[in-house]
Amino acid sequence: MSADIHTLAGAYAVDALPDDEREMFEVHLDACDACRQEVAELQATAARLGSASAVTPPPGLRDAVLGRIDDVRQEAPPRPASRQEVTSISPARRWLSSVAAPAAAIVAIAVLGLSAVVANLGNRIDQLETSTTQLTDVMAAADAQVIDVDTGGPETVRVVMSTARNEAVFLVDGMEAAPDGHAFVLWLIDDQGAAEPAGTLSVDERGRATRVLAGELSTTVAIGVTVEPDDQPIRQPTTDPIMVAELTT
Amino acid sequence: MNLDDREMPMEPDRRRRLTPLPGGKTVPDEDLMAAVARGDQAAFADLFDRFAGSVYGVVKRVVRDPSQSEEVAQEVLVEVWRTATRFDPDRGTVQTWILTMAHRRAIDRVRSEQASRDRTERIAIRDRSRAFDEVAEEVELRFEHQQVREALSALTDLQREAVELAYYGGHTYREVADLLDTPLGTVKTRMRDGLIRMRDAMGVAR
């Protein structure tokens, strides 16, 4: 599935997005002024629908609520939002000179038993080792596309990409950490089967990982993940990928 | 706010927006909210009187069950007190802020119920959409909401059904697509352009 993320504003305003899409859209909202403005207006419109439903509340509600607030501490005023500093990720370009021969086999291999689900993206943002700013920039791009990867089971893997920005975000959930001494490595695979390393995927204790991929996406047809020893330079895949997400829809 | 006012459903708009003070002065919602944020419990009682009916109405429409609705409404109103400092008048009205929170909480309740109900879910969805038809009629009968009614009636059938099934029925757009036997993309688009048309018809700034 791929979709223009901006069209979700209406469904978001009436709370009709499933939880995972809702959270993803909220990440997008953080960065997209136009959508934020539109959502504010559509929420105000929806509130009119709500106001039209006003009925006399149950008789006990007032006392119950006013009785409770005495015991509820109010939040301190929020501070102005601060964004996480950009941590530089290794641009794929840096790998380019050292990329070795094509690994044609990779493209042919379908998704292999990856237990991954994308959810709760919003909750993850502050844990991202990659840059929040880059992530939201991709989400906010005018041509942002969401690609849900069919893993053949109930699991999904999600890629959000912007061709114009030449960037993509790779998201998984429910994934086991790499074995000791190993790391998950992401690869951009072109239509010739050449694999270009695009950084590592750090899975947190909750099985989640997010990675901003910067590289030559215009020639990328798939994103692969392999398990590599983490004490050796990463030049080309040394193992079969545990999964390949095809980008063509 | 006394009980008599609450029993006059034909004039709730004025009651909700402006509370008469001694001497005929009124306090705008935003000022009341600012007082609440400073911990003024009397101001919160006034705020309650302005919005409790809407909050309960929104929640009831989505959740349906009266005792659960009351529970959710109570949570929402306490949340308004707790997070009052977050309200930012530059980003919307008090009404929008509170009712957005109320609707969201109602949806969350319905979804967690649904998740635990598993196989009976489909039945529940059908029941809720049937119930929704009844509520839709209630809305139409209410004179003071003529503007909302007119804005709704200016929509195409698909726009109106998509918006109503989502907002009043509490369905996700995927469920709406199923219920209306319409492609997902179309439903998303109709929800959005339906709301945009309503926004324009009602002159909602935000």
Boltz contact constraints between the chains, C-beta under 6 A:
constraints:
  - contact:
      token1: [A, 7]
      token2: [B, 188]
      max_distance: 6.0
  - contact:
      token1: [A, 7]
      token2: [B, 189]
      max_distance: 6.0
  - contact:
      token1: [A, 7]
      token2: [B, 192]
      max_distance: 6.0
  - contact:
      token1: [A, 9]
      token2: [B, 192]
      max_distance: 6.0
  - contact:
      token1: [A, 10]
      token2: [B, 191]
      max_distance: 6.0
  - contact:
      token1: [A, 10]
      token2: [B, 192]
      max_distance: 6.0
  - contact:
      token1: [A, 10]
      token2: [B, 195]
      max_distance: 6.0
  - contact:
      token1: [A, 11]
      token2: [B, 173]
      max_distance: 6.0
  - contact:
      token1: [A, 11]
      token2: [B, 188]
      max_distance: 6.0
  - contact:
      token1: [A, 11]
      token2: [B, 191]
      max_distance: 6.0
  - contact:
      token1: [A, 14]
      token2: [B, 166]
      max_distance: 6.0
  - contact:
      token1: [A, 14]
      token2: [B, 167]
      max_distance: 6.0
  - contact:
      token1: [A, 15]
      token2: [B, 103]
      max_distance: 6.0
  - contact:
      token1: [A, 15]
      token2: [B, 104]
      max_distance: 6.0
  - contact:
      token1: [A, 15]
      token2: [B, 107]
      max_distance: 6.0
  - contact:
      token1: [A, 16]
      token2: [B, 166]
      max_distance: 6.0
  - contact:
      token1: [A, 16]
      token2: [B, 172]
      max_distance: 6.0
  - contact:
      token1: [A, 16]
      token2: [B, 173]
      max_distance: 6.0
  - contact:
      token1: [A, 18]
      token2: [B, 172]
      max_distance: 6.0
  - contact:
      token1: [A, 40]
      token2: [B, 92]
      max_distance: 6.0
  - contact:
      token1: [A, 40]
      token2: [B, 206]
      max_distance: 6.0
  - contact:
      token1: [A, 41]
      token2: [B, 199]
      max_distance: 6.0
  - contact:
      token1: [A, 41]
      token2: [B, 206]
      max_distance: 6.0
  - contact:
      token1: [A, 42]
      token2: [B, 195]
      max_distance: 6.0
  - contact:
      token1: [A, 43]
      token2: [B, 96]
      max_distance: 6.0
  - contact:
      token1: [A, 43]
      token2: [B, 100]
      max_distance: 6.0
  - contact:
      token1: [A, 44]
      token2: [B, 92]
      max_distance: 6.0
  - contact:
      token1: [A, 44]
      token2: [B, 96]
      max_distance: 6.0
  - contact:
      token1: [A, 44]
      token2: [B, 204]
      max_distance: 6.0
  - contact:
      token1: [A, 44]
      token2: [B, 206]
      max_distance: 6.0
  - contact:
      token1: [A, 45]
      token2: [B, 195]
      max_distance: 6.0
  - contact:
      token1: [A, 45]
      token2: [B, 198]
      max_distance: 6.0
  - contact:
      token1: [A, 45]
      token2: [B, 199]
      max_distance: 6.0
  - contact:
      token1: [A, 45]
      token2: [B, 204]
      max_distance: 6.0
  - contact:
      token1: [A, 46]
      token2: [B, 167]
      max_distance: 6.0
  - contact:
      token1: [A, 47]
      token2: [B, 95]
      max_distance: 6.0
  - contact:
      token1: [A, 47]
      token2: [B, 96]
      max_distance: 6.0
  - contact:
      token1: [A, 47]
      token2: [B, 99]
      max_distance: 6.0
  - contact:
      token1: [A, 48]
      token2: [B, 148]
      max_distance: 6.0
  - contact:
      token1: [A, 49]
      token2: [B, 167]
      max_distance: 6.0
  - contact:
      token1: [A, 50]
      token2: [B, 58]
      max_distance: 6.0
  - contact:
      token1: [A, 50]
      token2: [B, 99]
      max_distance: 6.0
  - contact:
      token1: [A, 51]
      token2: [B, 54]
      max_distance: 6.0
  - contact:
      token1: [A, 52]
      token2: [B, 139]
      max_distance: 6.0
  - contact:
      token1: [A, 52]
      token2: [B, 145]
      max_distance: 6.0
  - contact:
      token1: [A, 52]
      token2: [B, 148]
      max_distance: 6.0
  - contact:
      token1: [A, 53]
      token2: [B, 57]
      max_distance: 6.0
  - contact:
      token1: [A, 53]
      token2: [B, 58]
      max_distance: 6.0
  - contact:
      token1: [A, 53]
      token2: [B, 61]
      max_distance: 6.0
  - contact:
      token1: [A, 54]
      token2: [B, 12]
      max_distance: 6.0
  - contact:
      token1: [A, 54]
      token2: [B, 53]
      max_distance: 6.0
  - contact:
      token1: [A, 54]
      token2: [B, 54]
      max_distance: 6.0
  - contact:
      token1: [A, 54]
      token2: [B, 57]
      max_distance: 6.0
  - contact:
      token1: [A, 55]
      token2: [B, 57]
      max_distance: 6.0
  - contact:
      token1: [A, 56]
      token2: [B, 6]
      max_distance: 6.0
  - contact:
      token1: [A, 57]
      token2: [B, 52]
      max_distance: 6.0
  - contact:
      token1: [A, 57]
      token2: [B, 53]
      max_distance: 6.0
  - contact:
      token1: [A, 57]
      token2: [B, 56]
      max_distance: 6.0
  - contact:
      token1: [A, 58]
      token2: [B, 70]
      max_distance: 6.0
  - contact:
      token1: [A, 64]
      token2: [B, 74]
      max_distance: 6.0
  - contact:
      token1: [A, 65]
      token2: [B, 74]
      max_distance: 6.0
  - contact:
      token1: [A, 65]
      token2: [B, 77]
      max_distance: 6.0
  - contact:
      token1: [A, 66]
      token2: [B, 45]
      max_distance: 6.0
  - contact:
      token1: [A, 68]
      token2: [B, 78]
      max_distance: 6.0
  - contact:
      token1: [A, 69]
      token2: [B, 81]
      max_distance: 6.0
  - contact:
      token1: [A, 72]
      token2: [B, 78]
      max_distance: 6.0
  - contact:
      token1: [A, 72]
      token2: [B, 82]
      max_distance: 6.0
  - contact:
      token1: [A, 74]
      token2: [B, 82]
      max_distance: 6.0
  - contact:
      token1: [A, 75]
      token2: [B, 83]
      max_distance: 6.0
  - contact:
      token1: [A, 75]
      token2: [B, 85]
      max_distance: 6.0
  - contact:
      token1: [A, 77]
      token2: [B, 85]
      max_distance: 6.0
  - contact:
      token1: [A, 78]
      token2: [B, 86]
      max_distance: 6.0
